[in-house]
Amino acid sequence: MQQVKPEHSSQSIAVAKPLGADLVVRRATHLFVAQSRNLWVLHKQLAVRLIALVLVVSIGAAGIAYRGHIGNYLIDVSGRVSALFAQAGLSVAELSLSGYALTNEDLLFGAVGLESSRSLVSFDAEAARLRLEALPSIESATIRKVYPNSLIVDLVEKQPVAIWTVDGVNFAIDGNGDKISPVDMPIEGLPLFVGDGAADDVPEMIALLAQFPDLNEGLLASSRIGDRRWDLIYDVGLRVMLPETKVAKAMEKLMQLQSQDQVFERDIAVLDLRLNDYIAVRPVDRTPAEGAEVEPE
């Protein structure tokens, strides 16, 4: 403050000296910068998302106008936008898979096609769905994006009707005899079919066995012989040899033999029904092995 004495007064009056214009500008600039910095810190994530959205819209418009000229450039920029979305918290951080039991998880993850830098916004759910449904074991797939960072995949697998074992490998097969997926071991409740070419004839054989439900009792496996006919193998050690043709008639005859003579309870190793005129029977071999002790009667 500066003391100024007026010409016609003996008292001193304090007069405020005005601020210079440059000082006012500096203070306003400092205040603007401080406020801008605070806004950026508080709303950084939102700002990044808005910038990314603007870039996506710009890329789409440019693609429509110049699709034949700057395709490579758009691909590069699209990758950068995807990275921006990931930085903004929109990368896929959680993947939920449900509805599968037979399908290998590695196959599922590969079909979904996630990458570490893939953003949820740019993820092509329709393409992933088609890849999943192309798997032999998948009937249908539904994919949902749950923002900000979750992907939910609901699967419906094909229903196996039997297990087919060939060359020591087990496969679950569907009603058409097509392989669904390999399995570690036979599945309880599903009939077992064995041998080369068996899968193609499984639907017909299942239908035949359904006509004679009692023949399924104790049935361990149906073995395809020479891709021409079937043998039925039972847990009592009996093997029933069926003919190439008129299989239903042979099964009916087997039911009559069981009803009349209880062939499943007898010491029979092989029951040959391949011929219409007679039935061949091979009893269980009770001859003691060489060197084995024979118990006295």
Salt bridges, closest charged atoms under 4 A:
GLU7 OE1 - HIS8 NE2 3.98
ASP22 OD2 - ARG26 NH1 3.41
ASP76 OD2 - ARG80 NE 3.16
GLU115 OE2 - ARG118 NH2 3.68
GLU126 OE2 - ARG129 NH2 2.50
GLU133 OE1 - ARG129 NH1 2.88
ASP154 OD2 - ARG144 NH2 3.57
ASP201 OD2 - ARG224 NH2 3.24
ASP227 OD1 - ARG224 NE 3.48
ASP231 OD1 - ARG229 NH1 2.51
ASP231 OD2 - ARG239 NH1 2.82
GLU244 OE2 - ARG228 NH1 2.40
ASP267 OD1 - ARG286 NH2 3.00
ASP272 OD2 - ARG274 NH2 2.78
